[in-house]
Amino acid sequence: MRYVIVIAAVTFFLIWDGLYNQGRYLDTAVRGVTHVVRSVTGES
């Protein structure tokens, strides 16, 4: 049951971010994750 709640919350956030913020928060999160992955793997 807790997984259903987590999935619903993530889905709600993605829809809200897309509708009201043009994906700004999702874009920032993806950029941050990409930066961390590049830092860990040593790619430039």
C-alpha positions in Angstrom: 0.0 0.0 0.0 2.8 2.4 0.8 4.2 1.9 -2.7 0.9 2.9 -4.2 1.0 6.1 -2.1 4.6 6.9 -3.2 3.8 6.3 -6.9 0.6 8.4 -6.7 2.6 11.2 -5.0 5.4 11.2 -7.6 2.8 11.1 -10.4 0.9 14.0 -8.9 4.2 16.0 -8.6 5.1 15.3 -12.2 1.7 16.4 -13.5 1.7 19.5 -11.3 5.2 20.5 -12.3 4.4 20.0 -16.0 1.1 21.9 -15.9 2.1 24.9 -13.6 5.9 25.2 -13.9 6.6 24.0 -17.4 8.7 21.2 -16.0 11.1 23.5 -14.2 11.6 21.4 -11.1 11.9 18.2 -13.1 14.5 19.8 -15.4 16.5 21.0 -12.4 16.4 17.6 -10.8 17.6 15.9 -14.0 20.4 18.4 -14.4 21.5 17.8 -10.8 21.4 14.0 -11.2 23.3 14.2 -14.5 26.0 16.4 -12.8 26.4 13.9 -9.9 26.6 10.9 -12.2 29.3 12.7 -14.4 31.2 13.6 -11.2 31.2 10.0 -10.0 32.0 8.4 -13.3 34.7 11.0 -14.1 33.2 12.0 -17.4 33.6 15.6 -18.5 
